[in-house]
Amino acid sequence: MIAPARRVAFHVVRRVFEDDAYADRAFATAATELDGRDRALAQRIAYGTVQRVRTIDHGIDTLGRRPTRKLDPAVLAALRVAGYELGWSEAPAHAVADDAVELVRAAKLERATGFTNAVCRRLAEGFRDLLVTLPEGPLKSSYPDWIHDVWVRDFGEEEALALERAQNEPPPLEDYRGMSRASRLAAEAVGSQPGERVLDACAAPGNKTLLLAGDVTAVEINPGRARELAERMPDSVHVVNADVRELDASGFDRALVDAPCSGLGVLNRRPDLRWRSKPLPELQRELLQAAAERTRPGGTILYSVCTLNADENEAIVDASGLEPEPLGEEWPEFAHPKRPEFLLTTPHRHATSGFFIARLRR
């Protein structure tokens, strides 16, 4: 009898790394029949395994005596789940190993059960000691090298390591719901007032849209997301399914550009994002320009992204030619450490999502 939480975690890990599925969607589908306790445990194991997979694979490679790249996908998934529990939980090693073997057996790989059991035993005996010996950095914290390099460049080694540690911890509950303190700050910084015409250039899912005052035009390029957005908006919000770069409207008093980004400020609530993330500076520049062109002279554009990467933050604003308004004076606790005219929230310093926020005047 395989523990239900481990069975679900195994399924999620396979879906993420074999089918390129999103962890939250794979989990929602797999966990429908679990009770509350097993659901919470399954989520912790599944998300933790996905998050820590680089470190886990290093442990399997080192202690398992066979490269992970040569393992059957089902065997690798079972060992990854076992590795997470043996490295970061208090679960009994025998129960972890037994379930890993049974997961491999259920996948019709009887020939690999002995190997699975042997590797689990070696992980139980040596994985935690191996973790202690790893130097602080992307291998130990389980990040791609490029993210570590960006954070070291932008914040220095000590801050980069603090960010890595913070985003391996569960986020505040409100962050899971999408209404984080940093997200609300971005909407508040728009400064919209009743009677103003406001453009929300990248509106879905609409959490910030609901916080905007005035006559709001909410633009969403994806048809399905636009329909969902329209269903939850009040009468004061007009939802348009379009690309803001092609929107036939202008003269807005204010605009919000909550642009798509690499998401380096929300890695703790999206465990698979660190493995699929990529910067989007060209798109961000185009969206900011489009919003500015549709804002009246003297109007303001609020640019926000949930990432911690100067290439998508300061560099985008600097290239726009728009004049920043000094937000750091209004919210000094969130002032950007190098550019106080901007705001920068970070998980390790503010216990919320990482957001860059700039208000620009046309």
C-alpha positions in Angstrom: 0.0 0.0 0.0 1.7 3.2 -1.2 1.0 6.3 0.9 -1.5 8.5 -1.0 0.6 11.6 -0.6 3.7 9.9 -2.1 1.7 8.5 -5.0 0.4 12.0 -5.9 3.8 13.6 -5.5 5.3 10.9 -7.8 2.7 11.7 -10.4 3.3 15.4 -10.2 7.0 15.0 -10.5 6.6 12.9 -13.6 4.2 15.3 -15.2 6.5 18.3 -14.6 9.7 16.8 -15.8 8.5 14.4 -18.5 5.5 16.4 -19.9 6.6 20.0 -19.1 3.4 20.4 -17.0 2.9 23.2 -14.5 3.3 21.9 -11.0 0.2 23.6 -9.6 -2.1 22.3 -12.4 -0.6 18.8 -12.2 -1.1 18.7 -8.5 -4.7 20.0 -8.7 -5.6 17.2 -11.1 -3.8 14.5 -9.1 -4.9 15.4 -5.6 -8.7 15.6 -6.1 -9.4 12.5 -3.9 -7.0 13.3 -1.1 -8.3 14.4 2.3 -7.0 17.7 3.8 -4.0 16.2 5.7 -2.8 14.0 2.8 -3.3 16.9 0.4 -1.1 19.2 2.4 1.6 16.5 2.7 1.4 15.6 -1.0 1.8 19.3 -1.9 4.8 19.7 0.4 6.5 16.6 -1.1 5.7 17.3 -4.7 6.6 21.0 -4.6 9.7 20.4 -2.5 10.9 17.7 -4.9 10.4 20.0 -8.0 12.0 22.9 -6.2 15.0 20.9 -4.9 15.5 18.7 -7.9 19.0 19.9 -8.9 20.3 19.1 -5.4 18.5 15.8 -5.3 19.8 14.7 -8.6 23.3 15.6 -7.4 22.7 13.3 -4.5 21.5 10.5 -6.7 24.4 10.9 -9.1 26.9 10.9 -6.2 25.5 8.2 -4.0 23.6 6.1 -6.5 26.6 5.2 -8.7 24.6 5.6 -11.9 24.0 8.9 -13.7 20.4 10.2 -13.5 20.4 10.7 -17.2 20.5 7.0 -17.7 17.6 6.1 -15.4 14.2 5.2 -16.5 11.9 8.2 -15.9 9.7 6.3 -13.4 12.7 5.2 -11.4 14.2 8.7 -11.5 10.9 10.2 -10.3 10.6 7.7 -7.4 14.2 8.4 -6.3 13.6 12.2 -6.6 10.6 12.0 -4.3 12.5 9.7 -1.9 15.5 12.0 -2.0 13.4 15.0 -1.0 11.9 13.3 2.0 15.2 11.8 3.1 16.9 15.2 2.8 14.3 17.6 4.1 11.7 15.7 6.2 11.5 13.4 9.2 9.7 10.6 7.4 11.0 7.2 8.4 13.6 6.0 5.9 12.2 2.5 5.6 8.7 3.8 4.7 10.2 6.2 2.1 12.3 3.4 0.6 9.4 0.9 0.6 7.1 3.3 -1.2 9.8 4.2 -3.8 10.2 0.5 -4.6 6.4 0.0 -4.8 6.1 3.0 -7.1 8.7 1.5 -9.4 7.0 -1.9 -9.3 3.6 -0.3 -10.1 5.2 1.2 -13.2 6.0 -2.3 -14.3 9.7 -2.0 -13.7 10.3 -5.0 -11.5 13.8 -5.3 -12.7 14.6 -1.9 -11.2 13.2 -2.5 -7.7 16.5 -3.8 -6.3 18.4 -0.8 -7.6 15.8 1.6 -6.3 15.9 0.1 -2.8 19.8 0.2 -2.8 19.9 3.9 -3.8 17.3 4.8 -1.2 19.4 3.1 1.4 22.5 5.0 0.3 20.5 8.2 0.3 19.2 7.5 3.8 22.8 6.9 5.0 24.6 9.7 3.3 22.5 12.4 1.7 22.2 14.7 4.6 25.9 14.5 5.2 26.5 15.3 1.6 24.2 18.4 1.8 26.3 19.7 4.7 29.5 19.6 2.6 28.0 21.5 -0.4 29.2 25.1 -0.6 26.5 27.8 -0.4 25.3 28.6 -3.9 23.0 27.4 -6.7 23.8 23.6 -6.4 23.0 23.5 -2.7 20.0 25.9 -3.0 18.9 24.2 -6.2 18.7 27.1 -8.7 19.9 27.4 -12.3 23.3 29.0 -12.5 21.9 31.9 -14.5 19.6 33.0 -11.7 22.3 32.9 -9.2 24.6 34.9 -11.5 21.9 37.6 -12.0 21.3 38.0 -8.3 25.1 38.2 -7.5 25.5 40.8 -10.2 22.5 42.9 -9.0 22.7 42.4 -5.3 26.0 40.9 -4.3 26.9 37.4 -3.1 25.4 37.7 0.4 22.1 39.1 -0.8 21.9 36.5 -3.6 22.3 33.6 -1.1 19.7 35.2 1.2 17.3 35.4 -1.7 17.9 31.8 -2.6 17.3 30.6 0.9 14.1 32.7 1.3 12.6 31.5 -2.0 13.0 27.9 -0.9 10.7 28.5 2.0 6.9 28.5 1.8 5.4 31.9 1.0 2.9 33.7 3.2 -0.6 32.2 2.7 -1.8 35.4 1.0 0.9 35.0 -1.7 -0.6 31.7 -2.7 -4.0 33.4 -3.2 -2.4 36.0 -5.5 -3.1 39.1 -3.4 0.4 39.6 -1.9 1.4 42.8 -0.1 3.8 43.7 -2.9 1.0 43.1 -5.5 -1.3 45.4 -3.7 1.5 48.0 -3.4 1.8 48.0 -7.2 -1.9 48.7 -7.6 -1.9 51.4 -5.0 1.1 53.1 -6.6 -0.9 53.6 -9.8 -2.7 56.4 -7.8 -5.9 56.2 -9.9 -8.8 58.4 -8.8 -12.6 58.3 -9.4 -13.4 59.9 -12.7 -10.1 59.1 -14.4 -9.7 56.9 -17.4 -7.3 54.1 -16.5 -5.7 51.5 -18.8 -4.7 48.1 -17.4 -2.5 46.8 -20.2 -2.0 43.2 -19.0 -4.9 42.7 -16.8 -5.5 38.9 -16.1 -6.0 37.5 -13.6 -7.4 40.8 -12.3 -6.2 41.0 -8.7 -4.7 44.5 -9.3 -7.5 45.5 -11.7 -10.0 45.2 -8.8 -8.0 47.7 -6.8 -8.0 50.4 -9.4 -10.3 53.4 -9.1 -11.9 55.2 -12.1 -13.2 54.1 -15.4 -10.9 51.1 -16.1 -10.2 49.4 -19.5 -8.7 46.0 -18.8 -6.9 44.5 -21.7 -6.0 40.8 -21.9 -4.6 39.1 -24.9 -5.6 35.5 -24.1 -9.3 34.8 -25.0 -9.9 32.3 -22.2 -8.3 34.5 -19.5 -10.2 37.5 -20.9 -13.5 35.6 -20.4 -12.6 34.7 -16.9 -11.5 38.3 -16.2 -14.9 39.7 -17.4 -16.8 37.3 -15.2 -15.2 38.7 -12.0 -15.1 42.4 -12.9 -17.6 45.1 -11.7 -19.4 47.3 -14.1 -16.7 50.0 -13.8 -14.3 47.8 -15.6 -14.5 47.3 -19.4 -12.7 44.1 -20.4 -11.1 44.0 -23.9 -9.7 40.8 -25.4 -6.8 42.4 -27.4 -3.1 43.0 -27.6 -2.5 46.4 -26.0 0.1 47.0 -28.7 -2.8 47.0 -31.2 -5.5 48.7 -29.0 -7.5 51.3 -30.8 -7.8 53.7 -27.8 -5.9 56.6 -26.3 -6.0 59.5 -24.0 -5.9 57.5 -20.7 -5.1 59.5 -17.6 -3.1 56.6 -16.1 -1.9 53.2 -17.2 -0.8 50.0 -15.4 1.7 47.7 -17.1 2.0 44.6 -15.0 4.2 43.0 -17.5 5.0 39.3 -18.1 8.4 38.6 -16.8 10.8 35.9 -15.6 9.0 35.7 -12.2 12.2 35.7 -10.1 10.3 37.3 -7.2 7.7 34.5 -6.9 9.8 31.4 -7.2 8.7 30.2 -3.7 5.0 29.8 -4.8 5.8 28.4 -8.2 8.2 25.5 -7.7 8.7 24.7 -11.3 9.2 28.3 -12.5 12.9 28.4 -11.8 13.4 25.6 -14.3 11.3 27.2 -17.1 11.9 30.9 -16.3 13.4 33.3 -18.9 13.7 37.1 -19.1 11.4 39.0 -21.5 13.0 42.4 -21.9 11.9 43.0 -25.6 8.2 42.3 -24.8 8.4 44.4 -21.7 9.8 47.4 -23.7 7.1 47.0 -26.3 4.3 46.9 -23.7 5.5 49.9 -21.8 5.9 51.9 -25.0 2.3 50.9 -26.1 0.8 52.0 -22.8 2.7 55.3 -22.9 1.5 56.0 -26.4 -2.1 55.5 -25.2 -1.7 57.8 -22.2 -2.3 61.5 -22.5 0.6 64.0 -22.1 1.2 64.6 -18.4 -0.4 61.2 -17.5 1.4 58.5 -15.6 2.3 54.9 -16.4 2.9 52.4 -13.6 5.4 49.7 -14.6 5.6 46.6 -12.3 7.1 43.2 -12.7 7.3 40.3 -10.2 10.9 39.7 -10.9 14.3 40.6 -9.4 16.5 41.2 -12.4 17.8 44.6 -13.4 17.6 43.7 -17.1 13.8 43.5 -16.8 13.5 46.3 -14.1 15.7 49.4 -14.2 16.9 48.8 -17.7 13.4 48.7 -19.2 12.4 52.0 -17.5 15.7 53.7 -18.4 15.3 52.8 -22.0 11.7 54.2 -22.1 12.7 57.8 -22.0 9.9 58.5 -19.5 10.4 60.5 -16.4 10.3 58.6 -13.1 8.3 59.9 -10.2 10.0 59.5 -6.8 8.0 56.6 -5.3 10.7 56.0 -2.6 9.6 59.1 -0.9 6.1 57.8 -0.5 7.1 54.3 0.6 10.6 54.6 2.0 10.5 51.1 3.5 10.3 49.7 0.0 12.7 52.1 -1.7 15.0 50.4 -4.2 18.5 50.2 -2.5 20.3 51.6 -5.5 17.6 53.6 -7.2 15.3 55.1 -4.6 13.0 56.6 -7.1 11.8 53.1 -7.6 10.3 50.5 -5.3 11.7 47.0 -4.8 10.2 44.4 -2.5 12.2 41.2 -1.7 11.2 38.0 0.0 14.1 37.9 2.4 13.7 41.5 3.6 10.0 42.2 3.3 8.4 38.7 3.7 6.4 39.1 0.5 6.8 38.6 -3.2 9.7 40.3 -5.1 8.3 43.2 -7.1 9.9 46.1 -9.0 7.6 49.1 -9.3 8.2 52.4 -11.2 5.7 55.3 -11.8 6.6 57.2 -14.9 5.2 60.5 -16.3 4.7 60.9 -20.0 
